[in-house]
């Protein structure tokens, strides 16, 4: 479900790119690699992704707009980790 919601940004791969561009590469790399996933904060999510995108994502996920960054902060590291067992996000 989360992968479908990220389609606007090019799937999980696109979201990872946006987070890398926002200077969060070390955290994102921990999700891709083996070992413990470093956390990300809702504020970091808000600064990396546009408000327009967060509003759209909230609508797709059916959650309140003011909660979407919190939800992403909780679930995005695990979603990326599960989608990248060999260090690369699988798109299918």
C-alpha positions as CSV (number, residue, x, y, z in Angstrom):
1,X,0.0,0.0,0.0
2,X,2.8,2.4,0.9
3,X,4.6,1.7,-2.4
4,X,1.5,2.6,-4.3
5,X,1.1,5.8,-2.4
6,X,4.7,6.8,-3.3
7,X,4.0,6.4,-7.1
8,X,3.9,10.2,-7.4
9,X,7.6,10.4,-6.4
10,X,8.6,7.3,-8.5
11,X,7.9,4.7,-5.8
12,X,10.1,4.1,-2.8
13,X,13.1,4.7,-5.0
14,X,11.9,8.2,-5.7
15,X,11.3,8.9,-2.1
16,X,14.8,7.6,-1.2
17,X,16.2,10.0,-3.8
18,X,14.3,12.9,-2.3
19,X,15.6,12.1,1.2
20,X,19.1,11.7,-0.1
21,X,18.8,15.1,-1.9
22,X,17.7,16.6,1.5
23,X,21.0,15.4,3.1
24,X,19.6,12.3,4.8
25,X,21.7,9.9,2.9
26,X,23.4,8.3,5.9
27,X,20.0,7.4,7.4
28,X,18.6,6.1,4.1
29,X,21.7,4.0,3.5
30,X,21.2,2.3,6.9
31,X,17.7,1.2,5.7
32,X,19.2,-0.2,2.5
33,X,22.0,-2.0,4.1
34,X,22.2,-4.8,6.6
35,X,22.1,-3.9,10.3
36,X,20.0,-1.5,12.3
37,X,17.8,1.1,10.6
38,X,18.5,4.6,11.8
39,X,15.4,6.5,12.7
40,X,14.1,9.6,10.9
41,X,12.0,12.3,12.5
42,X,8.7,13.7,11.3
43,X,10.4,17.1,11.0
44,X,13.0,15.7,8.7
45,X,10.3,14.1,6.6
46,X,8.5,17.5,6.4
47,X,11.7,19.3,5.3
48,X,12.6,16.7,2.7
49,X,9.2,16.2,1.1
50,X,7.0,19.1,-0.1
51,X,3.8,20.0,1.8
52,X,1.9,19.3,-1.4
53,X,3.2,15.8,-1.6
54,X,2.5,15.2,2.1
55,X,-1.1,16.3,1.6
56,X,-1.5,14.1,-1.5
57,X,0.0,11.1,0.4
58,X,-2.3,11.7,3.4
59,X,-5.3,11.5,1.1
60,X,-4.0,8.3,-0.6
61,X,-3.4,6.7,2.7
62,X,-6.6,8.0,4.3
63,X,-4.9,9.6,7.2
64,X,-5.0,13.1,8.6
65,X,-2.6,15.5,6.9
66,X,-1.0,16.5,10.2
67,X,-0.2,12.9,11.0
68,X,1.4,11.7,7.7
69,X,4.9,12.8,8.5
70,X,4.7,10.9,11.9
71,X,3.4,7.8,10.1
72,X,6.2,8.0,7.5
73,X,8.8,8.4,10.2
74,X,7.5,5.3,11.9
75,X,7.1,3.1,8.9
76,X,9.4,4.3,6.1
77,X,12.6,2.8,7.4
78,X,11.1,-0.7,7.7
79,X,9.3,-0.4,4.3
80,X,12.6,0.6,2.5
81,X,14.5,-2.1,4.4
82,X,11.9,-4.8,3.4
83,X,12.0,-3.6,-0.2
84,X,15.8,-3.8,-0.4
85,X,17.0,-7.1,1.1
86,X,20.1,-7.0,-1.1
87,X,20.7,-3.3,-0.7
88,X,18.8,-2.2,-3.8
89,X,15.1,-1.4,-3.8
90,X,13.1,-4.0,-5.8
91,X,10.5,-2.3,-7.9
92,X,8.3,-5.3,-8.6
